[in-house]
C-alpha cells in the first residue's frame, strides 16, 4: 500500500485556551490536488498552520511516512513543505527577484538562478516586473509571486491558503488554471483551503469539508460538487 505524502491523524490545534481543531483526520497522496472547504472560522487556515508547525497541536502529522509533529517550521520547509499564506505574504519593499531569492533560502545547490528564469517564464508578468518592488504589483501578480516564491524551495507539498481572497473573478479563474497546469506539468502535490468551492473542486481530485474544527464530509471532488449540502452551503445552489 502506498504511503500518503501527507497523513494527518487526530489533529487538534489551539491558540491558548481557544481550541480550533478537534481531532481531524485527512491525507494527501503524491501528485494529488486536495481541497479543504469551509466557512470563515471553520479552522481552514489553522489546519495549514498546524501542518507547518506554527500553532500548538496534538495528534500527528506525517510527511512521506516521517513524523514531523512539533518540528520547527524551518525544518518542515527543508523537508519539502511550502506554504503560501492567506494575504499572499510577499515582502512589498523587496523586488520580485529578491522575493524569489528568499524562497530559495533553504537550498544549497547551484540552480537557483535557473529556477528564477523558469518561474519568470511560467509567470511572464513577473519577468516583466522583476526589478520592481513586490508591493507595486497587482493583487493577482502578487499571488503569482507568492506561488513562484514558494516553488523556489522545490517543495514536495504546496499549501495554499485562500488564494482567491481579494481577487477579481477573472483573475481568480486564471490563477486556478495556472494551479491546474502547475500540478499537471510538475506533479506538485497541493493542499488548498478555499471558500471558492466551484473553482477549487474543478481542479481537485478529492476534498474535505470542515465545520467548527471538525471534518464533516469527505469524498471525490465530483461527488462533493453534486452533494446537496455542499451545493447549498458553498456553490450557491
C-alpha positions as CSV (number, residue, x, y, z in Angstrom):
1,X,0.0,0.0,0.0
2,X,1.4,3.4,-1.0
3,X,2.2,5.8,1.9
4,X,0.4,9.2,1.6
5,X,2.7,12.1,1.1
6,X,0.8,13.9,3.9
7,X,-1.0,12.0,6.6
8,X,-2.8,13.8,9.4
9,X,-4.3,11.8,12.3
10,X,-6.4,13.1,15.3
11,X,-5.0,16.6,14.7
12,X,-6.1,19.2,17.3
13,X,-4.9,22.8,17.5
14,X,-5.4,25.7,19.8
15,X,-4.5,29.3,20.4
16,X,-4.0,29.5,24.1
17,X,-7.3,28.4,25.7
18,X,-9.2,28.5,22.4
19,X,-9.4,25.1,20.7
20,X,-9.8,25.5,16.9
21,X,-9.3,21.9,15.5
22,X,-10.9,18.9,17.2
23,X,-9.2,15.7,16.2
24,X,-9.3,15.8,12.4
25,X,-8.0,13.2,10.0
26,X,-7.1,13.5,6.3
27,X,-4.5,12.6,3.8
28,X,-3.0,13.8,0.6
29,X,-1.4,11.4,-1.9
30,X,1.7,12.3,-4.0
31,X,0.7,14.2,-7.1
32,X,-2.9,15.0,-5.9
33,X,-4.7,18.3,-5.6
34,X,-6.9,18.1,-2.4
35,X,-9.2,21.0,-1.3
36,X,-10.5,21.8,2.2
37,X,-13.7,23.7,2.1
38,X,-15.3,25.6,4.9
39,X,-16.8,28.9,6.0
40,X,-14.9,31.7,7.8
41,X,-13.9,30.4,11.2
42,X,-14.1,26.7,10.3
43,X,-10.4,26.2,11.0
44,X,-9.0,26.0,7.5
45,X,-6.1,28.4,8.0
46,X,-5.3,26.8,11.3
47,X,-5.1,23.4,9.6
48,X,-2.4,24.6,7.3
49,X,-0.6,26.4,10.1
50,X,-0.7,23.1,12.2
51,X,0.8,21.1,9.3
52,X,3.6,23.7,9.2
53,X,4.2,23.7,13.0
54,X,3.1,27.2,13.5
55,X,0.5,26.5,16.3
56,X,0.2,24.4,19.4
57,X,-1.1,21.0,18.2
58,X,-2.0,17.5,19.3
59,X,-2.2,14.3,17.2
60,X,0.3,13.6,14.5
61,X,1.4,15.0,11.1
62,X,3.5,12.6,8.9
63,X,5.2,13.6,5.7
64,X,6.1,10.7,3.4
65,X,5.9,8.4,6.5
66,X,8.1,10.6,8.7
67,X,6.6,12.1,11.8
68,X,7.0,15.9,11.6
69,X,4.7,16.8,14.5
70,X,6.1,19.6,16.6
71,X,9.2,20.2,14.4
72,X,10.4,23.7,13.8
73,X,8.7,25.4,10.8
74,X,12.1,26.0,9.0
75,X,12.9,22.3,9.3
76,X,9.5,21.4,7.9
77,X,10.3,23.7,4.9
78,X,13.6,21.9,4.4
79,X,11.8,18.6,4.3
80,X,9.7,19.8,1.4
81,X,6.6,21.7,2.5
82,X,5.9,25.2,1.2
83,X,3.2,27.5,2.5
84,X,1.5,30.4,0.6
85,X,-0.3,32.2,3.4
86,X,-3.6,34.0,3.3
87,X,-3.0,37.5,2.0
88,X,0.0,36.3,0.0
89,X,2.7,37.4,2.4
90,X,5.1,38.9,-0.2
91,X,7.8,41.3,1.0
92,X,6.4,44.5,-0.6
93,X,9.5,46.6,-0.3
94,X,11.8,44.0,-1.9
95,X,11.9,43.4,-5.7
96,X,10.3,40.5,-7.4
97,X,13.8,38.9,-7.8
98,X,14.7,39.3,-4.2
99,X,11.4,37.7,-3.1
100,X,12.2,34.7,-5.3
101,X,15.7,34.5,-3.9
102,X,14.2,34.4,-0.4
103,X,12.1,31.5,-1.4
104,X,15.3,29.6,-2.1
105,X,17.0,30.3,1.2
106,X,16.9,26.7,2.3
107,X,18.7,25.4,-0.8
108,X,22.4,24.7,-1.2
109,X,22.5,23.8,-4.9
110,X,23.7,25.9,-7.8
111,X,20.4,26.0,-9.7
112,X,18.7,28.9,-8.0
113,X,19.2,31.3,-11.0
114,X,17.9,28.7,-13.4
115,X,14.8,28.3,-11.3
116,X,14.3,32.1,-11.2
117,X,14.5,32.1,-15.0
118,X,12.0,29.2,-15.1
119,X,9.4,30.8,-12.9
120,X,9.6,34.2,-14.5
121,X,8.9,32.3,-17.8
122,X,5.9,30.4,-16.3
123,X,4.6,33.7,-14.9
124,X,5.7,36.2,-17.6
125,X,4.4,39.3,-15.7
126,X,7.0,38.5,-13.0
127,X,9.7,38.5,-15.6
128,X,8.5,41.9,-17.0
129,X,8.5,43.4,-13.5
130,X,11.4,41.5,-11.9
131,X,13.1,44.6,-10.7
132,X,10.0,46.3,-9.3
133,X,9.0,46.3,-5.6
134,X,6.5,43.5,-5.0
135,X,4.2,46.0,-3.4
136,X,3.8,47.7,-6.8
137,X,2.3,44.6,-8.4
138,X,-1.5,44.0,-8.7
139,X,-3.2,41.6,-6.4
140,X,-3.1,38.8,-9.0
141,X,0.5,39.4,-9.8
142,X,1.4,39.3,-6.1
143,X,-0.4,36.0,-5.7
144,X,1.6,34.6,-8.7
145,X,4.8,35.9,-7.0
146,X,3.8,34.2,-3.7
147,X,3.3,30.9,-5.5
148,X,6.6,31.2,-7.5
149,X,8.5,32.1,-4.3
150,X,7.1,29.0,-2.6
151,X,8.1,26.9,-5.6
152,X,11.7,28.2,-5.4
153,X,12.2,25.9,-2.4
154,X,11.4,22.9,-4.8
155,X,8.6,21.6,-2.4
156,X,7.1,18.2,-2.5
157,X,3.9,19.7,-1.0
158,X,2.4,23.1,-1.7
159,X,-0.1,24.5,0.9
160,X,-2.3,27.3,-0.5
161,X,-4.4,29.3,1.9
162,X,-7.4,31.1,0.3
163,X,-5.5,32.0,-2.9
164,X,-8.6,33.7,-4.3
165,X,-9.0,36.1,-1.4
166,X,-9.5,39.7,-2.6
167,X,-9.0,39.0,-6.3
168,X,-11.3,39.8,-9.2
169,X,-13.3,36.9,-10.7
170,X,-11.3,36.8,-14.0
171,X,-8.0,36.9,-12.1
172,X,-9.2,34.0,-9.9
173,X,-10.1,31.9,-12.9
174,X,-6.7,32.5,-14.4
175,X,-5.0,31.7,-11.2
176,X,-6.8,28.4,-10.7
177,X,-6.0,27.4,-14.3
178,X,-2.4,28.0,-13.5
179,X,-2.6,25.8,-10.4
180,X,-4.0,23.0,-12.5
181,X,-1.3,23.5,-15.1
182,X,1.4,23.5,-12.4
183,X,0.1,20.2,-11.0
184,X,-0.1,18.7,-14.4
185,X,3.4,19.7,-15.6
186,X,5.4,19.5,-12.4
187,X,3.4,16.9,-10.4
188,X,3.5,19.2,-7.4
189,X,1.2,17.9,-4.7
190,X,-1.2,20.6,-3.5
191,X,-3.5,21.1,-0.5
192,X,-5.7,24.1,-1.0
193,X,-8.1,25.7,1.5
194,X,-10.8,27.8,-0.2
195,X,-14.2,29.4,0.1
196,X,-14.5,29.5,-3.7
197,X,-15.7,25.9,-3.9
198,X,-16.6,25.8,-7.5
199,X,-13.2,26.6,-8.9
200,X,-11.3,24.6,-6.2
201,X,-13.4,21.5,-6.9
202,X,-12.8,21.8,-10.6
203,X,-9.1,21.3,-10.2
204,X,-9.1,19.0,-7.2
205,X,-9.3,15.2,-7.2
206,X,-10.7,15.0,-3.6
207,X,-12.0,17.3,-0.9
208,X,-12.9,17.6,2.7
209,X,-15.5,19.9,4.3
210,X,-14.5,21.5,7.6
211,X,-17.1,22.9,10.1
212,X,-16.3,24.2,13.5
213,X,-12.9,22.5,13.6
214,X,-14.2,19.1,12.5
215,X,-14.3,17.3,9.2
216,X,-17.9,16.6,8.4
217,X,-17.7,15.3,4.8
218,X,-15.0,13.8,2.6
219,X,-15.0,12.4,-0.9
220,X,-14.1,12.7,-4.6
221,X,-14.4,16.3,-5.9
222,X,-17.1,15.4,-8.3
223,X,-19.2,13.8,-5.5
224,X,-18.8,16.9,-3.4
225,X,-19.9,19.1,-6.3
226,X,-23.1,17.2,-6.6
227,X,-23.8,16.8,-2.9
228,X,-26.9,18.8,-2.0
229,X,-25.5,20.1,1.3
230,X,-22.3,21.2,-0.3
231,X,-24.1,22.8,-3.2
232,X,-26.4,24.7,-0.8
233,X,-23.6,25.9,1.5
234,X,-20.8,26.6,-0.9
235,X,-22.0,26.6,-4.5
236,X,-24.9,28.9,-4.2
237,X,-27.4,26.2,-5.4
